[in-house]
Amino acid sequence: MPYLSPVLNVMVAAARKAGRPLIRDFGEIENLQISFKGPADFVSTADERTERILIEELSKARPGYGIFAEETGKHEGTDRTHRFIIDPIDGTTNFLHGVPIFAMSIALEREGQLVSAVVFNPVADEMYVAEKGHGAYLNDKRLRVAVRKNLNETLIATGLPFMGKGDQAFHDRCLAEVRAIIARTTGVRRCGSASLDLAGVAAGRFDAFWERRLNPWDIAAGVLLVREAGGVVSDLDGLPDPLKTGDVLAANEALHPVLLRLLQQAQSPAS
């Protein structure tokens, strides 16, 4: 059984409460009110309501904690040592197209360190949780990253920029990285939800995940899941805090340096 601290219990309960109406919404996609937030970047009434429920539930249980949420930004708390980082629907575009690959992502920072994490896919009823020093779990199953060491046996996940995210040079860099990884592995998957991709690395479903220019709410919970499952997470310069740069690489201890080198070489003008 997973270790659930009082605050992690609160996070799980909040995710389950927000998940119930989200499942109903997913069954009635055509009836949702949808507005444009930017090119190919949507916000829906479901997104906004999910975030509101999460904030209400977390604030009720931990009223002094700060909150950093995708839709409503930063909420300063009286307790400056704790902060929840929330993505109400990571994979909004999937959700709005009826693709059941999306999740709520909730992380808790204590004095700047990730200590608790929840990634919840309500449609699949998959609840990933992690507590610093106590491991990572999917429902009641303890998670460990995959042990494969040879790239030619690996399945890697990534994210690719969409319309309006970055210029042509950035798109070209991302495609160069994909070409470099495809040439050395059994396959690359682009699923559309960074939190679930990281959870997939923690569960051993993917051998690694990398992506550039993500936001803290996209990856905070997933980073802790991978680390508590025995994996290594860095930015794409090899530094240990991807939340600062938005660039992330997660893999097991053997694959991480190999993939980091490949990705760095792929972006070199001489490559």
Phi and psi in degrees as GROMACS dihedral restraints (atoms count N, CA, C in turn):
[ dihedral_restraints ]
;  ai    aj    ak    al  type     phi  dphi    fc
    3     4     5     6     1   -70.1    20    10
    4     5     6     7     1   149.8    20    10
    6     7     8     9     1   -79.6    20    10
    7     8     9    10     1   122.8    20    10
    9    10    11    12     1  -119.2    20    10
   10    11    12    13     1   105.5    20    10
   12    13    14    15     1   -68.8    20    10
   13    14    15    16     1   166.4    20    10
   15    16    17    18     1   -54.8    20    10
   16    17    18    19     1   -41.3    20    10
   18    19    20    21     1   -72.3    20    10
   19    20    21    22     1   -34.2    20    10
   21    22    23    24     1   -68.1    20    10
   22    23    24    25     1   -35.6    20    10
   24    25    26    27     1   -58.5    20    10
   25    26    27    28     1   -41.9    20    10
   27    28    29    30     1   -61.7    20    10
   28    29    30    31     1   -43.9    20    10
   30    31    32    33     1   -65.0    20    10
   31    32    33    34     1   -41.7    20    10
   33    34    35    36     1   -64.0    20    10
   34    35    36    37     1   -44.7    20    10
   36    37    38    39     1   -63.2    20    10
   37    38    39    40     1   -39.7    20    10
   39    40    41    42     1   -64.0    20    10
   40    41    42    43     1   -42.8    20    10
   42    43    44    45     1   -63.6    20    10
   43    44    45    46     1   -42.4    20    10
   45    46    47    48     1   -66.2    20    10
   46    47    48    49     1   -38.7    20    10
   48    49    50    51     1   -66.0    20    10
   49    50    51    52     1   -42.7    20    10
   51    52    53    54     1   -70.9    20    10
   52    53    54    55     1   -24.3    20    10
   54    55    56    57     1   -73.3    20    10
   55    56    57    58     1   -29.2    20    10
   57    58    59    60     1   -62.7    20    10
   58    59    60    61     1   -52.6    20    10
   60    61    62    63     1   -67.2    20    10
   61    62    63    64     1   -26.2    20    10
   63    64    65    66     1   -66.9    20    10
   64    65    66    67     1   -37.6    20    10
   66    67    68    69     1   -63.3    20    10
   67    68    69    70     1   -41.5    20    10
   69    70    71    72     1   -62.9    20    10
   70    71    72    73     1   -43.8    20    10
   72    73    74    75     1   -60.7    20    10
   73    74    75    76     1   -39.6    20    10
   75    76    77    78     1   -63.0    20    10
   76    77    78    79     1   -29.4    20    10
   78    79    80    81     1   -79.7    20    10
   79    80    81    82     1    -7.9    20    10
   81    82    83    84     1  -132.6    20    10
   82    83    84    85     1    47.1    20    10
   84    85    86    87     1   -52.8    20    10
   85    86    87    88     1   -41.3    20    10
   87    88    89    90     1   -66.3    20    10
   88    89    90    91     1   -18.0    20    10
   90    91    92    93     1   -93.7    20    10
   91    92    93    94     1    -5.3    20    10
   93    94    95    96     1   -71.6    20    10
   94    95    96    97     1   142.6    20    10
   96    97    98    99     1   -83.0    20    10
   97    98    99   100     1   125.1    20    10
   99   100   101   102     1  -126.2    20    10
  100   101   102   103     1   133.6    20    10
  102   103   104   105     1  -124.1    20    10
  103   104   105   106     1   154.3    20    10
  105   106   107   108     1   -79.2    20    10
  106   107   108   109     1   132.5    20    10
  108   109   110   111     1  -102.8    20    10
  109   110   111   112     1   -16.3    20    10
  111   112   113   114     1   168.7    20    10
  112   113   114   115     1   174.1    20    10
  114   115   116   117     1   -57.0    20    10
  115   116   117   118     1   123.6    20    10
  117   118   119   120     1    54.9    20    10
  118   119   120   121     1    24.4    20    10
  120   121   122   123     1  -133.3    20    10
  121   122   123   124     1   106.9    20    10
  123   124   125   126     1  -104.9    20    10
  124   125   126   127     1   154.5    20    10
  126   127   128   129     1  -130.7    20    10
  127   128   129   130     1   135.3    20    10
  129   130   131   132     1  -119.5    20    10
  130   131   132   133     1   166.3    20    10
  132   133   134   135     1   -61.4    20    10
  133   134   135   136     1   -31.7    20    10
  135   136   137   138     1   -64.4    20    10
  136   137   138   139     1   -43.5    20    10
  138   139   140   141     1   -55.4    20    10
  139   140   141   142     1   -51.4    20    10
  141   142   143   144     1   -65.4    20    10
  142   143   144   145     1   -42.0    20    10
  144   145   146   147     1   -68.2    20    10
  145   146   147   148     1   -40.5    20    10
  147   148   149   150     1   -59.5    20    10
  148   149   150   151     1   -45.4    20    10
  150   151   152   153     1   -62.7    20    10
  151   152   153   154     1   -40.6    20    10
  153   154   155   156     1   -61.9    20    10
  154   155   156   157     1   -43.8    20    10
  156   157   158   159     1   -63.0    20    10
  157   158   159   160     1   -45.1    20    10
  159   160   161   162     1   -61.0    20    10
  160   161   162   163     1   -45.1    20    10
  162   163   164   165     1   -64.7    20    10
  163   164   165   166     1   -42.8    20    10
  165   166   167   168     1   -61.4    20    10
  166   167   168   169     1   -46.4    20    10
  168   169   170   171     1   -68.5    20    10
  169   170   171   172     1   -43.1    20    10
  171   172   173   174     1   -68.3    20    10
  172   173   174   175     1   -40.5    20    10
  174   175   176   177     1   -69.1    20    10
  175   176   177   178     1   -33.9    20    10
  177   178   179   180     1   -64.6    20    10
  178   179   180   181     1   -40.5    20    10
  180   181   182   183     1   -82.8    20    10
  181   182   183   184     1   -32.4    20    10
  183   184   185   186     1  -133.5    20    10
  184   185   186   187     1    75.0    20    10
  186   187   188   189     1   -64.6    20    10
  187   188   189   190     1   -21.8    20    10
  189   190   191   192     1   -91.2    20    10
  190   191   192   193     1    -9.4    20    10
  192   193   194   195     1   -74.4    20    10
  193   194   195   196     1   143.0    20    10
  195   196   197   198     1   -73.6    20    10
  196   197   198   199     1   162.9    20    10
  198   199   200   201     1  -138.8    20    10
  199   200   201   202     1   137.7    20    10
  201   202   203   204     1  -125.9    20    10
  202   203   204   205     1   107.7    20    10
  204   205   206   207     1  -122.9    20    10
  205   206   207   208     1   150.8    20    10
  207   208   209   210     1   -60.2    20    10
  208   209   210   211     1   -48.6    20    10
  210   211   212   213     1   -82.0    20    10
  211   212   213   214     1   -35.5    20    10
  213   214   215   216     1  -112.7    20    10
  214   215   216   217     1     1.0    20    10
  216   217   218   219     1    77.8    20    10
  217   218   219   220     1  -146.0    20    10
  219   220   221   222     1   -91.7    20    10
  220   221   222   223     1   133.7    20    10
  222   223   224   225     1  -118.9    20    10
  223   224   225   226     1   109.4    20    10
  225   226   227   228     1   -72.9    20    10
  226   227   228   229     1   138.6    20    10
  228   229   230   231     1  -113.5    20    10
  229   230   231   232     1   166.7    20    10
  231   232   233   234     1   -73.7    20    10
  232   233   234   235     1   -25.0    20    10
  234   235   236   237     1   -92.0    20    10
  235   236   237   238     1   102.1    20    10
  237   238   239   240     1   -82.2    20    10
  238   239   240   241     1     0.1    20    10
  240   241   242   243     1   -95.3    20    10
  241   242   243   244     1   -11.3    20    10
  243   244   245   246     1  -125.0    20    10
  244   245   246   247     1   141.6    20    10
  246   247   248   249     1  -150.8    20    10
  247   248   249   250     1   129.1    20    10
  249   250   251   252     1   -85.4    20    10
  250   251   252   253     1   140.0    20    10
  252   253   254   255     1  -118.2    20    10
  253   254   255   256     1   120.0    20    10
  255   256   257   258     1  -125.6    20    10
  256   257   258   259     1   132.1    20    10
  258   259   260   261     1  -120.6    20    10
  259   260   261   262     1   112.4    20    10
  261   262   263   264     1   -67.0    20    10
  262   263   264   265     1   -40.8    20    10
  264   265   266   267     1  -139.3    20    10
  265   266   267   268     1   103.3    20    10
  267   268   269   270     1   -91.1    20    10
  268   269   270   271     1   109.3    20    10
  270   271   272   273     1   111.1    20    10
  271   272   273   274     1    37.1    20    10
  273   274   275   276     1   -57.8    20    10
  274   275   276   277     1   -41.4    20    10
  276   277   278   279     1   -63.7    20    10
  277   278   279   280     1   -41.0    20    10
  279   280   281   282     1   -57.8    20    10
  280   281   282   283     1   -49.4    20    10
  282   283   284   285     1   -54.6    20    10
  283   284   285   286     1   -47.4    20    10
  285   286   287   288     1   -72.8    20    10
  286   287   288   289     1   -14.9    20    10
  288   289   290   291     1  -103.7    20    10
  289   290   291   292     1     9.2    20    10
  291   292   293   294     1    76.6    20    10
  292   293   294   295     1    20.3    20    10
  294   295   296   297     1   -94.8    20    10
  295   296   297   298     1   121.0    20    10
  297   298   299   300     1   -81.5    20    10
  298   299   300   301     1    41.3    20    10
  300   301   302   303     1  -119.6    20    10
  301   302   303   304     1    85.4    20    10
  303   304   305   306     1  -157.3    20    10
  304   305   306   307     1   162.3    20    10
  306   307   308   309     1  -157.2    20    10
  307   308   309   310     1   156.4    20    10
  309   310   311   312     1   -84.8    20    10
  310   311   312   313     1   140.6    20    10
  312   313   314   315     1  -128.1    20    10
  313   314   315   316     1   123.2    20    10
  315   316   317   318     1  -132.1    20    10
  316   317   318   319     1   124.9    20    10
  318   319   320   321     1  -125.2    20    10
  319   320   321   322     1   154.1    20    10
  321   322   323   324     1  -120.8    20    10
  322   323   324   325     1   127.1    20    10
  324   325   326   327     1   -99.9    20    10
  325   326   327   328     1   138.8    20    10
  327   328   329   330     1  -123.2    20    10
  328   329   330   331     1   116.2    20    10
  330   331   332   333     1    51.1    20    10
  331   332   333   334     1    43.3    20    10
  333   334   335   336     1    82.1    20    10
  334   335   336   337     1    -0.7    20    10
  336   337   338   339     1  -109.4    20    10
  337   338   339   340     1   135.0    20    10
  339   340   341   342     1   -69.2    20    10
  340   341   342   343     1   125.8    20    10
  342   343   344   345     1  -124.2    20    10
  343   344   345   346     1   -23.8    20    10
  345   346   347   348     1  -144.1    20    10
  346   347   348   349     1   148.0    20    10
  348   349   350   351     1  -149.3    20    10
  349   350   351   352     1   142.9    20    10
  351   352   353   354     1  -135.7    20    10
  352   353   354   355     1   129.9    20    10
  354   355   356   357     1  -127.4    20    10
  355   356   357   358     1   120.0    20    10
  357   358   359   360     1  -128.1    20    10
  358   359   360   361     1   118.2    20    10
  360   361   362   363     1   -97.8    20    10
  361   362   363   364     1   102.9    20    10
  363   364   365   366     1   -69.2    20    10
  364   365   366   367     1   -31.1    20    10
  366   367   368   369     1   -66.8    20    10
  367   368   369   370     1   -41.5    20    10
  369   370   371   372     1   -86.8    20    10
  370   371   372   373     1    -6.0    20    10
  372   373   374   375     1    53.2    20    10
  373   374   375   376     1    44.8    20    10
  375   376   377   378     1  -107.6    20    10
  376   377   378   379     1   113.6    20    10
  378   379   380   381     1  -110.9    20    10
  379   380   381   382     1   106.7    20    10
  381   382   383   384     1   -92.8    20    10
  382   383   384   385     1   132.7    20    10
  384   385   386   387     1  -136.7    20    10
  385   386   387   388     1   151.6    20    10
  387   388   389   390     1  -149.7    20    10
  388   389   390   391     1   145.6    20    10
  390   391   392   393     1  -131.1    20    10
  391   392   393   394     1   131.4    20    10
  393   394   395   396     1   -55.8    20    10
  394   395   396   397     1   125.3    20    10
  396   397   398   399     1    84.6    20    10
  397   398   399   400     1    -1.9    20    10
  399   400   401   402     1  -124.5    20    10
  400   401   402   403     1     7.0    20    10
  402   403   404   405     1    89.9    20    10
  403   404   405   406     1   175.7    20    10
  405   406   407   408     1  -121.1    20    10
  406   407   408   409     1   148.0    20    10
  408   409   410   411     1  -140.7    20    10
  409   410   411   412     1   148.6    20    10
  411   412   413   414     1  -113.2    20    10
  412   413   414   415     1   112.9    20    10
  414   415   416   417     1    52.9    20    10
  415   416   417   418     1  -113.1    20    10
  417   418   419   420     1  -106.1    20    10
  418   419   420   421     1     7.9    20    10
  420   421   422   423     1   -99.1    20    10
  421   422   423   424     1   127.5    20    10
  423   424   425   426     1   -67.5    20    10
  424   425   426   427     1   137.3    20    10
  426   427   428   429     1  -104.7    20    10
  427   428   429   430     1   143.6    20    10
  429   430   431   432     1  -138.3    20    10
  430   431   432   433     1   141.6    20    10
  432   433   434   435     1   -65.4    20    10
  433   434   435   436     1   158.4    20    10
  435   436   437   438     1   -63.7    20    10
  436   437   438   439     1   154.5    20    10
  438   439   440   441     1  -104.6    20    10
  439   440   441   442     1     4.4    20    10
  441   442   443   444     1   -61.0    20    10
  442   443   444   445     1   139.5    20    10
  444   445   446   447     1  -115.5    20    10
  445   446   447   448     1   -18.0    20    10
  447   448   449   450     1   -96.2    20    10
  448   449   450   451     1   124.5    20    10
  450   451   452   453     1   -57.8    20    10
  451   452   453   454     1   -34.4    20    10
  453   454   455   456     1   -70.6    20    10
  454   455   456   457     1    -0.9    20    10
  456   457   458   459     1  -109.7    20    10
  457   458   459   460     1     1.6    20    10
  459   460   461   462     1   -98.1    20    10
  460   461   462   463     1   154.7    20    10
  462   463   464   465     1  -118.6    20    10
  463   464   465   466     1   123.1    20    10
  465   466   467   468     1  -117.0    20    10
  466   467   468   469     1   141.0    20    10
  468   469   470   471     1  -105.9    20    10
  469   470   471   472     1   150.4    20    10
  471   472   473   474     1  -151.1    20    10
  472   473   474   475     1   176.0    20    10
  474   475   476   477     1  -127.2    20    10
  475   476   477   478     1   148.4    20    10
  477   478   479   480     1  -121.1    20    10
  478   479   480   481     1   146.3    20    10
  480   481   482   483     1   -66.5    20    10
  481   482   483   484     1   148.6    20    10
  483   484   485   486     1  -108.4    20    10
  484   485   486   487     1   179.0    20    10
  486   487   488   489     1   -54.1    20    10
  487   488   489   490     1   125.3    20    10
  489   490   491   492     1    93.1    20    10
  490   491   492   493     1    -7.2    20    10
  492   493   494   495     1  -104.6    20    10
  493   494   495   496     1    97.5    20    10
  495   496   497   498     1    87.2    20    10
  496   497   498   499     1   163.9    20    10
  498   499   500   501     1   -93.2    20    10
  499   500   501   502     1  -175.3    20    10
  501   502   503   504     1   -63.1    20    10
  502   503   504   505     1   -36.3    20    10
  504   505   506   507     1   -63.0    20    10
  505   506   507   508     1   -39.6    20    10
  507   508   509   510     1   -66.1    20    10
  508   509   510   511     1   -43.6    20    10
  510   511   512   513     1   -60.9    20    10
  511   512   513   514     1   -42.2    20    10
  513   514   515   516     1   -63.3    20    10
  514   515   516   517     1   -39.5    20    10
  516   517   518   519     1   -62.5    20    10
  517   518   519   520     1   -45.2    20    10
  519   520   521   522     1   -62.7    20    10
  520   521   522   523     1   -41.0    20    10
  522   523   524   525     1   -68.2    20    10
  523   524   525   526     1   -34.8    20    10
  525   526   527   528     1   -63.1    20    10
  526   527   528   529     1   -39.0    20    10
  528   529   530   531     1   -65.1    20    10
  529   530   531   532     1   -42.7    20    10
  531   532   533   534     1   -61.3    20    10
  532   533   534   535     1   -44.0    20    10
  534   535   536   537     1   -60.1    20    10
  535   536   537   538     1   -40.5    20    10
  537   538   539   540     1   -64.7    20    10
  538   539   540   541     1   -39.4    20    10
  540   541   542   543     1   -77.1    20    10
  541   542   543   544     1   -40.2    20    10
  543   544   545   546     1   -58.1    20    10
  544   545   546   547     1   -37.6    20    10
  546   547   548   549     1   -68.1    20    10
  547   548   549   550     1   -15.9    20    10
  549   550   551   552     1  -118.7    20    10
  550   551   552   553     1    -2.3    20    10
  552   553   554   555     1  -128.8    20    10
  553   554   555   556     1   173.9    20    10
  555   556   557   558     1   -78.8    20    10
  556   557   558   559     1   -17.3    20    10
  558   559   560   561     1   172.5    20    10
  559   560   561   562     1   159.8    20    10
  561   562   563   564     1  -126.1    20    10
  562   563   564   565     1   134.1    20    10
  564   565   566   567     1  -117.0    20    10
  565   566   567   568     1   139.3    20    10
  567   568   569   570     1  -121.1    20    10
  568   569   570   571     1    97.2    20    10
  570   571   572   573     1   -94.6    20    10
  571   572   573   574     1   -23.3    20    10
  573   574   575   576     1    95.5    20    10
  574   575   576   577     1    12.0    20    10
  576   577   578   579     1  -146.0    20    10
  577   578   579   580     1   103.7    20    10
  579   580   581   582     1   -62.2    20    10
  580   581   582   583     1   -38.0    20    10
  582   583   584   585     1   -64.3    20    10
  583   584   585   586     1   -39.8    20    10
  585   586   587   588     1   -73.7    20    10
  586   587   588   589     1   -32.4    20    10
  588   589   590   591     1   -62.5    20    10
  589   590   591   592     1   -44.5    20    10
  591   592   593   594     1   -65.5    20    10
  592   593   594   595     1   -40.5    20    10
  594   595   596   597     1   -61.2    20    10
  595   596   597   598     1   -36.2    20    10
  597   598   599   600     1   -64.9    20    10
  598   599   600   601     1   -35.5    20    10
  600   601   602   603     1   -65.5    20    10
  601   602   603   604     1   -44.7    20    10
  603   604   605   606     1   -59.1    20    10
  604   605   606   607     1   -35.6    20    10
  606   607   608   609     1   -85.0    20    10
  607   608   609   610     1    -3.9    20    10
  609   610   611   612     1    80.4    20    10
  610   611   612   613     1     7.4    20    10
  612   613   614   615     1   -73.5    20    10
  613   614   615   616     1   -41.1    20    10
  615   616   617   618     1  -110.4    20    10
  616   617   618   619     1   148.3    20    10
  618   619   620   621     1   -83.6    20    10
  619   620   621   622     1   -22.2    20    10
  621   622   623   624     1  -165.1    20    10
  622   623   624   625     1   164.9    20    10
  624   625   626   627     1  -146.5    20    10
  625   626   627   628     1   137.2    20    10
  627   628   629   630     1  -140.8    20    10
  628   629   630   631     1   151.0    20    10
  630   631   632   633     1  -166.2    20    10
  631   632   633   634     1   155.8    20    10
  633   634   635   636     1  -112.5    20    10
  634   635   636   637     1   155.2    20    10
  636   637   638   639     1    57.5    20    10
  637   638   639   640     1    48.4    20    10
  639   640   641   642     1   -94.8    20    10
  640   641   642   643     1   166.2    20    10
  642   643   644   645     1  -100.5    20    10
  643   644   645   646     1   158.5    20    10
  645   646   647   648     1   -54.5    20    10
  646   647   648   649     1   -38.3    20    10
  648   649   650   651     1   -70.2    20    10
  649   650   651   652     1   -21.0    20    10
  651   652   653   654     1   -70.0    20    10
  652   653   654   655     1   -33.3    20    10
  654   655   656   657     1  -124.3    20    10
  655   656   657   658     1   -12.3    20    10
  657   658   659   660     1   -56.3    20    10
  658   659   660   661     1   -52.0    20    10
  660   661   662   663     1   -65.7    20    10
  661   662   663   664     1   -41.5    20    10
  663   664   665   666     1   -63.9    20    10
  664   665   666   667     1   -36.0    20    10
  666   667   668   669     1   -59.0    20    10
  667   668   669   670     1   -46.6    20    10
  669   670   671   672     1   -66.2    20    10
  670   671   672   673     1   -38.7    20    10
  672   673   674   675     1   -56.7    20    10
  673   674   675   676     1   -47.6    20    10
  675   676   677   678     1   -64.8    20    10
  676   677   678   679     1   -45.1    20    10
  678   679   680   681     1   -63.4    20    10
  679   680   681   682     1   -39.9    20    10
  681   682   683   684     1   -74.5    20    10
  682   683   684   685     1   -14.9    20    10
  684   685   686   687     1   -92.7    20    10
  685   686   687   688     1     7.6    20    10
  687   688   689   690     1    94.5    20    10
  688   689   690   691     1     9.4    20    10
  690   691   692   693     1   -92.5    20    10
  691   692   693   694     1   175.4    20    10
  693   694   695   696     1  -115.5    20    10
  694   695   696   697     1   133.7    20    10
  696   697   698   699     1  -130.0    20    10
  697   698   699   700     1   132.8    20    10
  699   700   701   702     1  -145.6    20    10
  700   701   702   703     1   177.6    20    10
  702   703   704   705     1   -85.1    20    10
  703   704   705   706     1  -175.4    20    10
  705   706   707   708     1   -85.8    20    10
  706   707   708   709     1     6.4    20    10
  708   709   710   711     1  -102.2    20    10
  709   710   711   712     1     1.7    20    10
  711   712   713   714     1    87.1    20    10
  712   713   714   715     1     6.1    20    10
  714   715   716   717     1   -83.3    20    10
  715   716   717   718     1   153.9    20    10
  717   718   719   720     1   -84.7    20    10
  718   719   720   721     1     1.0    20    10
  720   721   722   723     1  -124.5    20    10
  721   722   723   724     1    83.2    20    10
  723   724   725   726     1   -66.5    20    10
  724   725   726   727     1   -17.5    20    10
  726   727   728   729     1   -65.5    20    10
  727   728   729   730     1   -25.0    20    10
  729   730   731   732     1   -76.2    20    10
  730   731   732   733     1   -38.4    20    10
  732   733   734   735     1   -98.4    20    10
  733   734   735   736     1   -25.4    20    10
  735   736   737   738     1    83.8    20    10
  736   737   738   739     1    -2.7    20    10
  738   739   740   741     1  -102.4    20    10
  739   740   741   742     1   135.0    20    10
  741   742   743   744     1  -140.4    20    10
  742   743   744   745     1   142.4    20    10
  744   745   746   747     1  -135.5    20    10
  745   746   747   748     1   125.5    20    10
  747   748   749   750     1  -127.3    20    10
  748   749   750   751     1   133.2    20    10
  750   751   752   753     1  -164.9    20    10
  751   752   753   754     1   180.0    20    10
  753   754   755   756     1   -78.1    20    10
  754   755   756   757     1   173.5    20    10
  756   757   758   759     1   -63.6    20    10
  757   758   759   760     1   -33.0    20    10
  759   760   761   762     1   -76.2    20    10
  760   761   762   763     1   -40.7    20    10
  762   763   764   765     1   -81.9    20    10
  763   764   765   766     1   -28.1    20    10
  765   766   767   768     1   -54.7    20    10
  766   767   768   769     1   -52.3    20    10
  768   769   770   771     1   -65.9    20    10
  769   770   771   772     1   -31.9    20    10
  771   772   773   774     1   -66.9    20    10
  772   773   774   775     1   -47.3    20    10
  774   775   776   777     1   -67.2    20    10
  775   776   777   778     1   -38.4    20    10
  777   778   779   780     1   -59.6    20    10
  778   779   780   781     1   -44.0    20    10
  780   781   782   783     1   -63.8    20    10
  781   782   783   784     1   -43.6    20    10
  783   784   785   786     1   -61.1    20    10
  784   785   786   787     1   -44.1    20    10
  786   787   788   789     1   -67.1    20    10
  787   788   789   790     1   -39.3    20    10
  789   790   791   792     1   -67.8    20    10
  790   791   792   793     1   -37.8    20    10
  792   793   794   795     1   -68.7    20    10
  793   794   795   796     1   -33.1    20    10
  795   796   797   798     1   -65.2    20    10
  796   797   798   799     1   -30.5    20    10
  798   799   800   801     1   -89.7    20    10
  799   800   801   802     1    -4.0    20    10
  801   802   803   804     1   -74.1    20    10
  802   803   804   805     1   135.4    20    10
  804   805   806   807     1   -60.4    20    10
  805   806   807   808     1   -23.6    20    10
  807   808   809   810     1   -86.1    20    10
  808   809   810   811     1    -6.7    20    10
